[in-house]
């Protein structure tokens, strides 16, 4: 196991069959914001992790005075955990990460299975 540094990103890799693979995971981080005072810091943290973010969707739920955000990421598992943890430590912010069973290794395409 080692790491590769590209501009703004660290990738962890492991050796496999004569080559190297970037061990990344695809995940969704669900975020519920109950304290509007944490939004600026939350956005700053997301900006710091922008290279790993695939997409973001935010829903204001005005009837309950909360905001619901989902972030799709492709990153090493420890980066996803660190991001979710940093966000979850903000006052009035709750997070949960949901990981895909697919990792970043070649040949792990969903739906690419043959019946035996």
NORTA-V335751 format. One record per helix or strand of 3 or more residues. SS is the DSSP state (helix for helix, strand for strand). FROM is the first residue (numbers start at 0). LEN is the number of residues. If there is no record, write none. Layout:
ss = (SS,SS)
from = (FROM,FROM)
len = (LEN,LEN)
This chain:
ss = (strand,strand,strand,strand,helix,helix,strand,helix,strand,helix,strand)
from = (1,8,18,24,35,49,52,61,65,76,92)
len = (5,8,4,9,13,3,9,3,10,12,11)
